[in-house]
Amino acid sequence: MRGNVVDLAVAVVIGAAFTNIVNSVVEGIINPLVGAFGTQNLDSYTSCLKGPCEGTGDAATGVRILWGSVLGATLQFVLTAAVVYFLMVLPMAKYLARVEARRKAKEGAHEVVEVTELEVLKEIRDTLLAERAQGGATSPRGDGDGRTGDGR
């Protein structure tokens, strides 16, 4: 359990540091691209729902929907999720799949070896039983008593 807690702590620290990178990408690349079609600050995209929307901050009148802020946060989330998935999750999943495939292949090869050895032993047994049934095995001395020449 301690290993899982340490892994989680490392993930949180890396995630916090990674947030700064994603924010820089959004502010330095995405916002200027959006700015080519409008303004660079996504927070300035708003819609007026009720009344005349005039002023800013506490002096603002009307009901504003700040959909630019939502769009910016959504872009940051999508970029973060994509980078985490493609740089961390996908490679780890492929690595674990390769390890599992190697383990299964190793087990499969081990089972084949065991089955093959068992079959060979069965064939030897059957051959010996067939020789005995045909008239007995002869010893190397040729006397037919089944003993070797050294008194066994």
N, C-alpha and C positions, 0 to 999 in steps of 0.2 A: 504494500500500500504506500510505503514511503516513496518508492520510485514513481508512482502515478502522481503524487503530490508535487514532486520535484519537476516532473514533466509539465504539469499544469502551470507551475510557477514560471518556468522558462517560457512557455507559450504566451503567458500574459505579458511578460517583459518584452518579448520579441514583438508581440502584437502592438504594444504601446509605442515601441520604436518605429514600427512599420507604419503606423498612422501618420507620423511626420512625413515619411516618404510619399505616401499617397496624397496627403494634403499639398505637398510641393508639386506633384505631378498635375493635380487638378488646377492649382493656381498658376503654374507656369506653362502648362500645355493646353489643357482642356478649356480653361476660361479664355485664353487668347483665340482659340479656334471658334468658340462661341461668339467672342467679340467681333470676329470677322463678319458676322451676320447681325450683330446688335451691340450690346454693351458687354464689357469684360466681366463685370460684377454680376453674377447670377442673382444675387439678392435684390437687385434693382428691378427684376421682372415681377410685376404685381398685376393684380386685376382688382377692379373696384366692384364690390358686391352690392353695396347700398350707399346711396347718397353721393355727394361730391367728395371724392378722395383728394384732399388737398393737405399739404403740410407733411411734416415728418415727425417721428417720435411721439411724444405726449400731445403735441399740438395738432396731430393728424385728425382729420375729420373723415367720416364715412367708415365703411367696413372693407378692409383690404384683405385680399388673399395673396399671401407671399409664396406663390408657386415656384419662383426662382430659387428660393432657399431649399425647397423640397427637391427640386431638380438637382441642385448642387450636392445635397446630401445623398441622393440616390446614385449619382455618378460616382461619388467617393465610395459608397458601399459596393457598387458593381465592380469597380476597379480593384478594391481590396479583396473581394471574394474571388475574382478571376485570378489575381496573382497568387493568393493563398492556394487556390485549387490547383493551378497549373505548376506552381513551383514547390508545393509541399504535399498536397493530398495525392495527386496523380502519380508522382514518382514513388511515393511510399507505397501506394496500392500496387503498382507494378513490381516493386521490389518484393513485397510480401507474397505476391502471386508466384514470382519466380522461386522464392524460398519454398513455398508450399509444393510447387511442381517438382522441385528437386527432391523434397522429402518423400513425396508419393512415388517418384521414379525409383528412389533408393529402396523403399519398402517393396515395390513391385519386383525389382530385381532380386531382392533377398528372398521373396516368396518363390520365385521361379527357381532359384538355386536350391531351395529346400525341397520343392516338389520334384525336381530333377534328381536330386540325390536319393530321395525316397523311392522314386521309380526304379533307379538303378539297383538299389538294395533289394527291392521286390523281385527284379529280374534275376539277380544272383541267387536269391532264395529259391525261386521257381526252377531255375536251371539245376541247382543242387538236388532239389526234390525229384526232378525228372530223371536225373542220373541215377539216383538211388532206386527209383521205381523200375528202371530198365535192367536191373540186375546187380545193383550194388556198385559202389565206387571202388576202384582198385587203388591200392597204395602205390607209391613210387617203386616199392620193391616188387610189386606185381603179385603178391600173395593173396590179395582180396580180403584181408582182415581189417582194412580201413585204417591201419596204423602206419606211421612212417617208419623208416628204417632205424630211427634212433631210440626205439623202445616205447614210444608214446602210443 
